[in-house]
């Protein structure tokens, strides 16, 4: 267990580098069951006077129901060495068909609200859901956005804003 609690006031995750190159695992559930998926979209900042993390999940994804059914979620950023293995499996395989956590040899840990995350991560954010809203084509102001929404890619994402309650880093 190399991950240690981190102080949110001084922790500065490299969001643009991570989500442009490494990506991360979004995980929701609890000790009775969970699912994880690779994400490339994430926003960190302050909203409503709180430290927040916003993630996006399409309704077709198995993780979507875990996000809907649980009040907590985590974002685990794994080392770049996991990109061709863990990130590939968790981004292309469904948890409906495969135990991705076991297949990838990940070690589960739990944070606030029994939210699952991975000991192999470089850093982790444990979040409590504050807000959820569906994204819709009617709100798009720039045509480039539609490139992310083709029939082959799936439906429109639901965004989830969570308050960051805990952070861990190596």
N, C-alpha and C positions, 0 to 999 in steps of 0.2 A: 504494500500500500504506500506508494510514493506520493499520492495526492494528499495535500494538506489544506486546511481551510485558508482562504485568502481574504484580505481586507478589500471590500468593494471600493473603498475610497482611494486606494492606491493601485489596484489591479488595472492594467491597461492591455486588454487583449487586442491583438492586431487583427481587427475585424476585416479590413479590406484585403489583407494578404490571405487570411484564412479562408474566407468565403470566395476568393478568386482562384485559389490554388488547392488548398487542403480539403476544404469542406468540413462537415461535422455530422454528428449523429444526433437526431432529435429522437428522444425516447419518452414514452408516456406509459403509465400503468402503475403497478405497485408490486408487492411481494407475491401476490397471487397470479400475476400475469402481466406481461408488458410486450411492447413491440418497439422496434427502432427502425429508422430510415435515414438515409443520407440526405442532407439538405445543402443547398447552395445559396439559399436566400435566408438572411437573418439581419435584423437591425437591433442595435443597442443604443441606449440613450436615456434621457429623462423625459417622462411624460406624467402629467398630473402630480408633479413634484416627487416622483418615485423613480428609482433605477429600474429600467424596463428592458425586456428582450421581446422582439416580435418575430414570430416564425409563421410559415405559410404551408398549408397542407391541402392537397386536392381531396375531395370527397371519395374518390376511387381508391385511395391508399388505405391499406389495412390500419395504419397508425391513426388515421382520422377518427375511428370509433374510440380508440384509447384516449385521444385528445378530448373528445366529446364527453367521455364517461369519467374522466379524472380531473381533479382541480390543479394538479401539478404536472410539470414537464421539465425535462433537462436538455441542455445542449452540451454535448461532449466533443471537444476538438481533439482528435487523435493525431499522432505524429504523421508527417508526410509519408513515412514508410508504410502506412496502412492504406494509402490511396489505391493501389492496384489490387489489394486483397479485400480488406474489411469494407472500404467505401464502395468498391465495385459490387460486392455481394449485397450489401445493405441498400444499394441504389438500384439494383436490377432484379432482385428476388423479392417475392412477397412473403411476409410472415405467416400468411394463410397456408403456404405450402412448405415452408422451411423454417426451422428454428435458427434464425440468423445469428443470434447471440452464441449459441453452442457451436454452430458451424465456424464462426470466426474466432472462437476461443476467447471471447471477452469475459472479463470478471465483473460481475454485477456488484455495485455498492448502492446504498440508499441514502437519500438526503431528506430534507423537509417533506412532510406529507407522504413519506415512503416512496418518493420519486426515484426511479432507477437511473443510474449512470454507470460509467465504466472506469475502472481503475487504470486502464491503459491510456487514458486521456492526458493531454498536456494541460488542459484546463477545462473546467466544467462550470456551468451556471445552472442552478436549481431555481425554478420559477413557479410562482403561483398565478394561475390564470386570473386576469382582471377583466378581459374584454375579448370578444370574438365577433367577427363580421365577415360575411361573404363578399368577395371581390366580384364586380359585375362589369360587363362590357360597356354598359351605359355610362360608366364613370371614367372611361379611358379618355385622356386628353391628347395622347400622342400615338399615332398609328403603329409605331414600332412595337408597342406593347403586345399587339395581336400576334406577333411572331411566337410568343410563348404559349399561345392558346390555339392549337390546331386539333382537329379530331384525333390525330395520332398521339398527341401529348396528354389529352384528357381535359377535364372540366376546369372551371375557375377555382382558384384557391380560396380557402377560408383563412383569414389572418387571426392569429392569437397573440394578444399582448399579455405578457406575464411580468409580474414584479419579481426582480431578482432577489431572492431571499438568502441564498448561499452561493459562494464561489469557492472553487478548489483549483489549485494549480500545483505543478511539479516544482 
